[in-house]
């Protein structure tokens, strides 16, 4: 059984406290406090690196497409934009703006056609 108590300082200076509970099947010899903390932090690294960017930069959670395969297709396009931005070391919004203004650049980068 794990109990993680956090104190987070918010941008306005106030402090938020939260407690998280988890269960592990690992023995105490393998699941010491440092290992478990690294594991929990690693989970948030994935969240912050992927889902948070998709939601904040590309509005993935605000999307209300629900019918057919459209929701999955739009999510795949957003993931593609996120991965393309990482590949070219750009922010996702800047990359989207750049490709909206220069669609031929996007086609060349995706190797759909060459100049």
N, C-alpha and C positions, 0 to 999 in steps of 0.2 A: 504494500500500500504506500502511496506517495502523496505527500501534501506539499505544495509549492505556494508559498505566500509571497506576493509581489507588492512592491511599493513603486509606483510609476509617477514621475513628475510630469505634469502636463504643461503645455505651452503657456498657459495663463498663470503658472506658478503653483497651482493647487496640486495636491498629491492624491492619487487614486490607489486604493488598496484592493487586491483581489486574491482569492485563494482558489487553486486548481487541485483537483484530486485525480489520481490515476491508479491503475492496478497493473502490476507486471508479474509475469510468471518466472522471471529470472531470479536465481538465488542471490542472496545478499553479497556473496563474494564477487559476483560479476556486475551486479547493479548497485554500485556504490553511488553516493550523492553526486559526485562530479560527472560520472557517466550518464546518469539520468538527467541531470541539468543540461548537458550537451545535447542529449537526444531531444529534449523538449525544445531547446532553442533551435535545433536543426529543423524541426517541424515548422517553426515560425519563419525561418529563413525561406523555406519553400513557399509559404503563404505570401510573404512580403515580396518575393521576387516575381511570382507569377500572377496569382489571383488578384492581389492588391493593384498591380499595374493595369491588369485588364479592366478592373472595375473603375479605377480613378481616371486613367488616361483614355480608355476606350468605351467606358460606360456599359460594360458587359452586364452587370446586374440590373441596370435600368432598362435593358432591352426587353420588350414585351412580345417578341415574336414567339408564338406558341404552336403553330400548326405545321404539320408535315415535317420535313427535314430542314426547314429554313433556320430554326434556332441553332441546330448543330452546325450547319454550314456557315452561318454568321460567326459563331464562336471559333470555328476553324480559321476563318479569314482573320479574325482578331489575333489568334495565336500566331498565325503566319506573320502578321505585321509586327508583333512583339519579338519574334525570333529574328526577323529581318533587321529590325532596329538594333538588336544586340549584335548581330553579325557585322553591321556597318558602324557600330559604336556610336549610335545616335539615340536621342530620346524618341520614344514612340510617337508623341504628338508632332515633333519636328519632321520625322520621317514621313508620316501621313500627309502633312502639309506639302512637303517637298514633292511627293509622288502625285498629289492632287494637282499641283501646278505643272509638273513635268511627267505625264504618263509614260512617255517613251523611255525615261530613265528607269521606271519600274519594269517595263517590258524587257529592257536590256539586262537589268539585274536578275530577273527571273529566267533569262535566256529564252524568252518566248520568240523574240526576233532580234537580229543584230542590225546596227546602222548600215 
